[in-house]
């Protein structure tokens, strides 16, 4: 069975949630779990989706960042899926863990996604902390030229 999981970070992102829902349904997902919460908050629908999965199922998401918030979190999800013999499919990447190449690419792309997220957070922190530069002013008299 194909099981879809969709998530947006805020309640205002209804169009994004609808787009994910349509994509998952269009790719044959028979059961959908969805929520509108930050990736750092408790994600009950993700827990429910993972609990619902049975051997032979495939968990489907539209994008990697909709599923996991870090490489560590991704690893935990993958481990849980592997124990249950459940595959993972990420639509926008064309990635499917039912083969060795898909598993390798998932780990590589997970690392890149975490790197991008950390850069984004770093930029946000920099923008929130105004820096005042103070330069000494030296007055040169005409004789020092």
N, C-alpha and C positions, 0 to 999 in steps of 0.2 A: 504494500500500500504506500502511496505517496502522501506524506504528511507535510503540510506547509506551515511555516512560521513567519509572521510579519510583525515588524515593530517600527514605530516612529518614536522620536524622543519627546515630543510634546503633543498636546491635544489639538494644537492649531494645524498640525500637519495631516489633515484629513485626506487631501489629494494624494499625498505620498503613500498613506496607508491603503487607499483605494487602488492605486497603481500596483502596489505589491500584491494585493488581494487578487486583482484581475490577472496578473502575471502568473501567480501560483495556480489559480484555477485553470488558466489557459495551458499550463504545463501538466495538467492531469492530477493535481492534488485533490484527493477525496475528502480530506479533513484539514481544516485550517485552525490555527491558533494565532491570535493576534492581540497586541497590546500597544498602548501609547505611554511609555515610561522611558526615562533616561536609562542608558546602558549601565549606569552605576547603581540604580535602584534595584530592589528585589523584583525579579521578573517572573511572576507567577505563571503566565501563559507559556513561557519557555520551559519552566519546570513541568507543567502539564503536558506539553508536547513531547518532552523527553521521556516522561513516564508512560505516555500513550504508545510510544514506538515499541514494536515487537520485532523479533527476528525476521529478516527478509524485507522489512520496511526501508524506506528512504526518507530522511528528513530533508526538506527542500526550503531554501531561502533565496531571496532575490539577490542579496549582496552579503558579502562576508561581514561587513560592519553592522549588519542587522542582527547577527547571531552572537558574536563574541566581542568583549571589550578589550581583550589583551591576548597575547600569545599563550599565556598561562591559562586563561579562561577557555580559550579555544582548545588547548590540550586537554583540559578537563572534560569538555563536551565530547571531543573525539574519543577519549578513553571510555566515557560512558556509553557512547554509541557502539564502539567496538566490542565491549563486553556483551552488549545485547545483540550483536551482529546486525547492526543497522548502518546503512550507508548514508552519506551526506552529499547533497547536490547543491551547488551554488550557481544559479542561473546566469548572472551577468559575466561570470568567468568561464562558463562552459566546463566547470570542474565537477568531477564525480569521483568519489572515493572508492568506487567499486573496482578500481584498478590501481596498480602501483604508481603510475605517473600522476594520477589524480591525488593520491596521498602525499606524494612528494611536493607537488605544486601547492597543495593546501598549506603545508608547513612553511614553505618559502613565502607565499603570499600573506600568510598570517603574520609573519615577522615584518614584512613591508608595511602592512596595515597598521601594526602597532607603532612602528617608527613614524609613520605619517601622523598618527594620533598624538604621539608625544611631541612632535614638532608643532602641531596646531595648539596644543595646550601651552607649550613654551611661548609661542607668539602671543597667546592671550594673556599670559602672566606679564609679559614684557609691556604690552599695551596698557595694562591695568596699573602699572607701577611707574608713574612719571619720574623721570630722571632730570634733575636740574644740573646743568653743567655750569661750573663757575671757572672762569678763566681770569688769571691775574692781569690787571691792566698796567702796562708799563708806559710811562710817559717819557718819551725820548726828547731830550733837549737838542737843540740845533747843533751843539758842539759834539754830540756823541755819534753823529753820522759819519 
